[in-house]
């Protein structure tokens, strides 16, 4: 098995204990390896290191866990870099959600104006990470979980030779969530989702080997006569039946935009504000477990659940141990999805072995969903370029092209207010000029 040096940027976050639990669960694949936790807060790094070290020891897993606040030192001679960080923390996410709502636009972590500013902040940090990697670990592979994962990877793959894959469990869970919600058995499901991250659609959807869509249509028709399904689930079901394809749950922001916007405006708190209230209990739990001789993470008190960023651990294991497995990945298209640019980062099944990650050729997306996908693809490219080294004008062009904005005056108004709120995390080029 591979003995690696793995840097985990974001190793002092609320998700970090669960991520280390995922590494420990797959410990045999990483026996003898070192995981360097890199973050800005030494106290939290030490809490995570203590929990992970004790859990590894209790499991009989040979993993060395170290910490540093010096990013370049932590990256030196690494084989793999796992990135999962949030520039500005949840307070920045609160602004990403709250400011757009104040201007009558959906505010969300990865979609619309909120996702756009998350991308600007994340890519600003990622430029520095990539520069450090090119200097001190140029052969390392980057496994990215920093949102928006598609736009972050788009920027890196256009501007660096660092081998990069972004990851998200969405396509592995969205169809199961839908069928479970309508009373079907996810174990009998066979699906493939492709497209863009948080904007993917099924091109295979089988239930017991037969087409799932007629089954979903019958469920929808039954619910029309005797409504039982929660509103959000019913919308998802209706969209899937209408389009003949299961879409990512995030598609509600586009196909039910007005309804969702009104609901978000009416809600007293945003998702970020809810999480901010939960954060102290996460750290109380982590501190308690760090003091224990045998730490046990409580999924209800651990951000994201018991095992976090598990897909990254699986893909790392497949690549560095030459397992020749297929996992959902976000990588440059290279012809995998017909009708999309070869250099566009897409979400597809990828073959993972010692050579890296190779996207597998897929059928075309259904025509009825391709138009929105292409709009989001152009927005993704424009945002990646603006964030990496563009001007204020480039950024406004990109924001105006987002389907949830699609207005120059609205884009300028949103950009002016949000860039001022986030100015501490943005480069001067995005704040100055026309």
C-alpha positions as CSV (number, residue, x, y, z in Angstrom):
1,X,0.0,0.0,0.0
2,X,1.1,3.6,-0.7
3,X,3.0,5.4,2.0
4,X,2.1,9.0,1.3
5,X,2.5,12.5,2.7
6,X,-0.9,14.1,2.4
7,X,-1.6,17.8,3.2
8,X,-5.1,18.6,4.3
9,X,-5.8,22.3,3.9
10,X,-8.7,23.1,6.1
11,X,-7.5,20.6,8.7
12,X,-8.8,22.7,11.6
13,X,-12.3,23.0,10.3
14,X,-15.6,21.6,11.7
15,X,-15.5,19.0,9.0
16,X,-11.9,17.9,9.8
17,X,-12.6,15.3,12.5
18,X,-15.1,13.5,10.3
19,X,-12.6,13.6,7.4
20,X,-9.8,12.0,9.5
21,X,-12.4,9.4,10.6
22,X,-12.8,8.6,6.9
23,X,-9.0,8.2,6.5
24,X,-8.9,6.0,9.5
25,X,-11.8,3.8,8.2
26,X,-9.7,3.2,5.1
27,X,-6.5,3.1,7.1
28,X,-5.1,0.0,5.5
29,X,-4.9,1.9,2.2
30,X,-2.7,4.6,3.8
31,X,-0.7,2.6,6.3
32,X,2.6,4.4,7.2
33,X,1.4,7.7,5.7
34,X,1.6,11.1,7.2
35,X,-1.4,13.6,7.1
36,X,-0.4,17.2,7.7
37,X,-3.3,19.3,8.9
38,X,-2.9,22.9,7.7
39,X,-5.1,25.7,8.9
40,X,-5.1,29.2,10.4
41,X,-6.0,28.4,14.0
42,X,-3.4,26.3,16.0
43,X,-5.8,25.6,18.9
44,X,-8.4,23.9,16.6
45,X,-5.6,22.1,14.7
46,X,-4.5,20.6,17.9
47,X,-8.0,19.5,18.9
48,X,-8.4,17.7,15.5
49,X,-4.9,16.2,15.7
50,X,-5.5,14.8,19.2
51,X,-8.9,13.2,18.2
52,X,-7.4,11.7,15.1
53,X,-4.3,10.4,16.7
54,X,-6.3,8.7,19.5
55,X,-8.8,7.2,17.0
56,X,-6.0,5.8,14.8
57,X,-4.3,4.3,17.8
58,X,-7.5,2.7,19.0
59,X,-8.1,1.2,15.5
60,X,-4.5,-0.1,15.2
61,X,-4.0,2.2,12.1
62,X,-0.4,3.4,11.4
63,X,-1.1,7.0,10.5
64,X,1.1,10.0,11.6
65,X,-0.9,13.2,12.1
66,X,0.9,16.5,12.3
67,X,-0.2,20.1,12.2
68,X,1.1,23.5,10.9
69,X,-0.1,27.0,10.2
70,X,2.7,27.4,7.7
71,X,1.1,26.3,4.4
72,X,4.2,26.1,2.3
73,X,6.1,24.1,4.9
74,X,3.2,21.7,5.3
75,X,3.0,21.2,1.5
76,X,6.7,20.5,1.0
77,X,7.3,17.1,-0.6
78,X,3.6,16.1,-0.4
79,X,2.2,13.4,-2.7
80,X,-1.4,14.6,-2.3
81,X,-3.2,17.7,-1.3
82,X,-6.8,17.7,0.0
83,X,-8.4,21.1,0.0
84,X,-11.6,22.0,1.9
85,X,-11.6,25.5,3.2
86,X,-14.0,28.4,3.5
87,X,-12.5,31.9,3.1
88,X,-14.2,34.3,5.4
89,X,-15.9,31.4,7.3
90,X,-19.6,31.1,7.8
91,X,-20.0,34.8,8.3
92,X,-18.9,35.3,4.6
93,X,-21.5,32.7,3.6
94,X,-24.1,34.6,5.6
95,X,-23.4,37.6,3.5
96,X,-23.5,35.5,0.3
97,X,-27.0,34.4,1.3
98,X,-28.4,37.5,2.9
99,X,-27.3,40.3,0.5
100,X,-28.8,38.8,-2.7
101,X,-32.1,38.2,-0.9
102,X,-32.1,41.9,0.1
103,X,-31.9,42.6,-3.6
104,X,-34.6,40.1,-4.6
105,X,-32.2,37.4,-5.9
106,X,-31.7,33.9,-4.5
107,X,-28.7,33.7,-2.1
108,X,-27.1,30.3,-2.0
109,X,-23.6,28.9,-1.2
110,X,-22.8,27.6,-4.7
111,X,-25.5,29.1,-6.9
112,X,-26.2,32.6,-8.2
113,X,-24.5,35.7,-6.7
114,X,-23.7,33.9,-3.4
115,X,-21.9,31.1,-5.3
116,X,-20.2,33.6,-7.5
117,X,-18.6,35.4,-4.5
118,X,-17.7,32.1,-2.9
119,X,-15.8,31.3,-6.1
120,X,-14.0,34.7,-6.1
121,X,-12.8,34.2,-2.6
122,X,-11.9,30.5,-2.9
123,X,-9.9,31.0,-6.1
124,X,-8.0,33.9,-4.7
125,X,-6.7,31.5,-2.0
126,X,-6.3,28.6,-4.4
127,X,-4.0,30.7,-6.6
128,X,-1.6,30.8,-3.6
129,X,-2.0,27.1,-2.8
130,X,-1.2,26.2,-6.4
131,X,1.8,28.5,-6.5
132,X,3.1,26.8,-3.3
133,X,2.5,23.4,-4.8
134,X,4.4,24.3,-8.0
135,X,7.3,25.4,-5.9
136,X,7.5,22.6,-3.2
137,X,5.5,19.6,-4.4
138,X,5.0,20.0,-8.2
139,X,4.2,16.3,-8.7
140,X,1.5,16.2,-6.1
141,X,-2.1,15.7,-7.0
142,X,-4.8,18.1,-5.8
143,X,-8.0,16.6,-4.5
144,X,-10.4,19.6,-4.1
145,X,-13.5,19.8,-2.0
146,X,-13.6,23.6,-1.8
147,X,-16.8,25.1,-3.2
148,X,-17.8,25.8,-5.8
149,X,-15.8,22.8,-6.7
150,X,-16.5,23.0,-10.5
151,X,-15.4,26.7,-10.8
152,X,-12.4,26.2,-8.5
153,X,-11.2,23.3,-10.7
154,X,-12.0,25.2,-13.8
155,X,-9.6,28.0,-12.8
156,X,-6.8,25.6,-11.7
157,X,-6.9,23.4,-14.7
158,X,-6.9,26.4,-17.1
159,X,-3.9,28.0,-15.4
160,X,-1.7,25.3,-13.8
161,X,-0.2,21.9,-14.7
162,X,-1.0,20.6,-11.2
163,X,-3.0,17.4,-11.6
164,X,-6.4,18.3,-10.2
165,X,-9.7,16.6,-9.5
166,X,-12.7,18.1,-7.7
167,X,-15.2,15.9,-5.8
168,X,-18.8,15.9,-4.7
169,X,-21.0,13.0,-3.6
170,X,-24.1,14.6,-5.2
171,X,-24.5,12.3,-8.2
172,X,-24.1,9.3,-5.9
173,X,-26.9,10.4,-3.5
174,X,-29.4,12.6,-5.4
175,X,-31.3,9.8,-7.2
176,X,-31.3,7.7,-4.0
177,X,-32.7,10.6,-2.0
178,X,-35.5,11.1,-4.5
179,X,-36.6,7.5,-4.8
180,X,-36.4,7.0,-1.0
181,X,-38.5,10.1,-0.5
182,X,-41.3,8.7,-2.7
183,X,-41.2,5.3,-1.0
184,X,-39.0,3.3,-3.4
185,X,-36.0,1.2,-2.5
186,X,-32.6,2.9,-3.4
187,X,-30.9,-0.5,-3.4
188,X,-32.9,-1.4,-6.6
189,X,-31.7,1.7,-8.4
190,X,-29.0,2.0,-11.1
191,X,-28.2,5.5,-12.3
192,X,-25.5,7.6,-13.9
193,X,-25.6,11.4,-13.5
194,X,-23.5,13.8,-15.6
195,X,-23.2,17.5,-16.3
196,X,-21.8,20.1,-14.1
197,X,-21.4,20.0,-10.3
198,X,-24.7,20.8,-8.7
199,X,-26.2,20.9,-12.2
200,X,-26.1,17.2,-13.2
201,X,-28.8,15.0,-14.7
202,X,-29.3,11.2,-15.1
203,X,-28.5,9.7,-18.5
204,X,-29.3,6.2,-17.0
205,X,-32.1,5.7,-14.5
206,X,-33.1,2.1,-14.0
207,X,-35.1,0.4,-11.3
208,X,-34.9,-3.4,-11.2
209,X,-33.3,-3.1,-14.7
210,X,-36.3,-1.2,-16.2
211,X,-36.8,2.5,-16.9
212,X,-37.5,4.4,-13.7
213,X,-39.5,7.2,-15.3
214,X,-42.8,5.5,-15.8
215,X,-42.7,4.5,-12.1
216,X,-42.0,8.0,-11.0
217,X,-44.8,9.3,-13.3
218,X,-47.3,6.9,-11.6
219,X,-46.1,8.1,-8.1
220,X,-46.6,11.7,-9.2
221,X,-50.1,11.0,-10.6
222,X,-51.1,9.3,-7.4
223,X,-49.9,12.2,-5.4
224,X,-51.9,14.6,-7.5
225,X,-55.1,12.7,-6.4
226,X,-54.1,12.3,-2.8
227,X,-51.2,14.7,-1.9
228,X,-48.9,13.3,0.7
229,X,-45.4,14.3,-0.4
230,X,-43.6,17.3,1.1
231,X,-43.6,20.3,-1.2
232,X,-39.9,20.3,-2.0
233,X,-39.9,16.6,-2.8
234,X,-43.0,16.9,-5.0
235,X,-41.3,19.7,-7.0
236,X,-38.2,17.5,-7.5
237,X,-40.4,14.6,-8.6
238,X,-42.4,16.8,-11.0
239,X,-39.2,18.2,-12.5
240,X,-37.7,14.7,-13.0
241,X,-40.9,13.4,-14.7
242,X,-41.3,16.4,-16.9
243,X,-37.6,16.4,-18.0
244,X,-37.4,12.6,-18.2
245,X,-34.3,12.8,-16.1
246,X,-33.4,13.1,-12.4
247,X,-31.7,16.5,-11.8
248,X,-29.5,17.5,-9.0
249,X,-31.6,18.9,-6.1
250,X,-30.1,22.3,-6.8
251,X,-32.1,22.5,-10.0
252,X,-35.0,23.8,-7.8
253,X,-33.3,27.2,-7.8
254,X,-33.8,27.5,-11.6
255,X,-37.0,25.6,-12.4
256,X,-38.9,26.9,-9.3
257,X,-36.9,30.1,-8.9
258,X,-39.8,32.4,-8.0
259,X,-41.3,30.0,-5.5
260,X,-38.0,29.3,-3.8
261,X,-37.0,33.0,-3.7
262,X,-40.2,33.9,-1.9
263,X,-39.7,31.1,0.6
264,X,-36.2,32.1,1.3
265,X,-37.2,35.7,1.8
266,X,-40.0,34.6,4.2
267,X,-37.7,32.4,6.2
268,X,-36.3,34.3,9.3
269,X,-32.8,32.9,9.0
270,X,-30.5,31.7,6.2
271,X,-28.8,28.4,6.2
272,X,-25.5,30.0,7.2
273,X,-27.2,31.7,10.1
274,X,-28.5,28.4,11.2
275,X,-25.0,26.8,11.0
276,X,-23.5,29.7,13.0
277,X,-25.8,28.8,15.9
278,X,-24.7,25.2,15.7
279,X,-20.9,25.7,15.5
280,X,-20.3,26.1,19.3
281,X,-21.8,22.7,20.0
282,X,-19.6,21.1,17.4
283,X,-16.5,22.4,19.1
284,X,-17.8,21.5,22.5
285,X,-18.2,17.9,21.3
286,X,-14.8,17.9,19.7
287,X,-13.1,19.2,22.8
288,X,-14.9,16.6,24.9
289,X,-13.7,13.8,22.6
290,X,-10.1,15.2,22.5
291,X,-10.0,14.7,26.3
292,X,-11.2,11.2,26.0
293,X,-8.9,8.2,25.8
294,X,-11.1,6.6,23.2
295,X,-12.8,9.4,21.1
296,X,-16.1,8.6,19.5
297,X,-17.6,11.1,17.2
298,X,-21.4,11.7,17.5
299,X,-22.8,12.1,13.9
300,X,-25.5,14.5,15.3
301,X,-22.8,16.7,16.8
302,X,-20.2,16.5,14.0
303,X,-20.4,18.8,11.0
304,X,-21.4,16.8,8.0
305,X,-21.9,13.5,10.0
306,X,-19.4,10.8,10.9
307,X,-17.4,10.3,7.8
308,X,-16.6,13.5,5.8
309,X,-15.0,14.0,2.4
310,X,-15.2,10.2,2.0
311,X,-15.2,10.4,-1.8
312,X,-11.8,12.1,-1.7
313,X,-10.4,9.3,0.4
314,X,-11.8,6.7,-1.9
315,X,-10.4,8.4,-5.0
316,X,-7.0,8.8,-3.4
317,X,-6.9,5.2,-2.4
318,X,-7.9,4.2,-6.0
319,X,-5.2,6.4,-7.6
320,X,-2.3,5.7,-5.2
321,X,-3.0,2.0,-4.9
322,X,-3.8,1.5,-8.6
323,X,-7.3,0.1,-7.8
324,X,-8.7,0.8,-11.2
325,X,-12.1,1.9,-9.8
326,X,-14.8,4.2,-11.2
327,X,-15.9,7.2,-9.1
328,X,-17.8,10.4,-9.8
329,X,-15.3,13.2,-10.5
330,X,-15.0,16.7,-11.7
331,X,-12.3,17.0,-14.4
332,X,-11.8,18.5,-17.8
333,X,-14.3,17.0,-20.3
334,X,-11.9,15.7,-22.9
335,X,-14.8,14.6,-25.0
336,X,-16.7,12.7,-22.3
337,X,-19.9,14.7,-22.6
338,X,-20.9,15.5,-26.3
339,X,-21.6,19.2,-27.0
340,X,-19.4,20.6,-24.2
341,X,-15.9,22.2,-24.5
342,X,-13.1,19.7,-24.0
343,X,-11.5,21.9,-21.4
344,X,-14.7,22.6,-19.5
345,X,-14.7,20.9,-16.1
346,X,-17.6,18.5,-16.0
347,X,-19.0,16.0,-13.5
348,X,-18.8,12.4,-14.9
349,X,-17.8,8.9,-13.9
350,X,-14.0,8.7,-14.0
351,X,-11.6,5.7,-14.1
352,X,-9.1,6.0,-11.3
353,X,-5.8,4.2,-11.4
354,X,-2.1,5.0,-11.0
355,X,-2.2,7.2,-14.0
356,X,-4.7,9.5,-12.4
357,X,-8.4,10.1,-13.3
358,X,-9.8,9.6,-16.8
359,X,-13.3,10.8,-17.6
360,X,-15.4,8.0,-19.2
361,X,-17.4,8.7,-22.4
362,X,-21.1,9.4,-21.8
363,X,-24.2,9.8,-23.9
364,X,-25.4,13.3,-24.6
365,X,-27.5,15.1,-22.1
366,X,-31.2,15.3,-22.9
367,X,-31.8,18.3,-25.2
368,X,-34.4,19.7,-22.8
369,X,-31.8,20.2,-20.1
370,X,-28.8,21.0,-22.3
371,X,-29.6,24.7,-22.8
372,X,-29.4,25.5,-19.1
373,X,-26.3,23.3,-18.7
374,X,-24.6,25.3,-21.5
375,X,-25.5,28.6,-19.9
376,X,-24.1,27.4,-16.6
377,X,-21.0,26.1,-18.4
378,X,-20.3,29.5,-19.9
379,X,-20.9,31.2,-16.5
380,X,-18.5,28.7,-14.9
381,X,-15.7,29.5,-17.5
382,X,-16.2,33.3,-17.2
383,X,-16.2,33.2,-13.4
384,X,-13.1,31.0,-13.3
385,X,-11.2,33.4,-15.6
386,X,-12.4,36.6,-13.8
387,X,-11.5,35.1,-10.4
388,X,-8.0,33.9,-11.4
389,X,-6.8,37.2,-12.9
390,X,-9.6,39.3,-14.3
391,X,-10.8,42.8,-13.8
392,X,-13.9,44.2,-12.1
393,X,-15.5,44.4,-15.6
394,X,-14.7,40.7,-16.2
395,X,-16.4,39.8,-12.9
396,X,-19.5,41.8,-13.7
397,X,-19.8,40.2,-17.1
398,X,-19.5,36.8,-15.5
399,X,-22.1,37.6,-12.8
400,X,-24.5,39.0,-15.4
401,X,-24.3,35.7,-17.3
402,X,-25.6,33.7,-14.3
403,X,-29.1,32.4,-15.0
404,X,-30.2,33.5,-11.6
405,X,-29.1,37.1,-12.3
406,X,-29.2,37.6,-16.1
407,X,-29.4,41.4,-15.8
408,X,-26.6,44.0,-16.2
409,X,-28.1,46.5,-13.7
410,X,-28.8,43.8,-11.1
411,X,-25.3,42.3,-11.6
412,X,-23.7,45.7,-11.1
413,X,-25.8,46.4,-8.0
414,X,-25.1,43.0,-6.5
415,X,-21.4,43.3,-7.4
416,X,-21.0,46.8,-5.8
417,X,-22.6,45.7,-2.5
418,X,-21.1,42.3,-2.2
419,X,-17.5,43.2,-3.3
420,X,-17.5,45.9,-0.7
421,X,-18.7,43.4,2.0
422,X,-16.0,40.9,0.9
423,X,-13.2,43.3,0.0
424,X,-10.8,41.8,2.6
425,X,-10.9,38.6,0.7
426,X,-10.7,39.9,-2.9
427,X,-7.7,41.2,-5.0
428,X,-7.4,44.8,-5.9
429,X,-8.1,44.1,-9.6
430,X,-11.6,43.0,-8.7
431,X,-12.3,46.1,-6.6
432,X,-10.9,48.9,-8.8
433,X,-11.7,50.4,-12.2
434,X,-14.7,50.0,-14.4
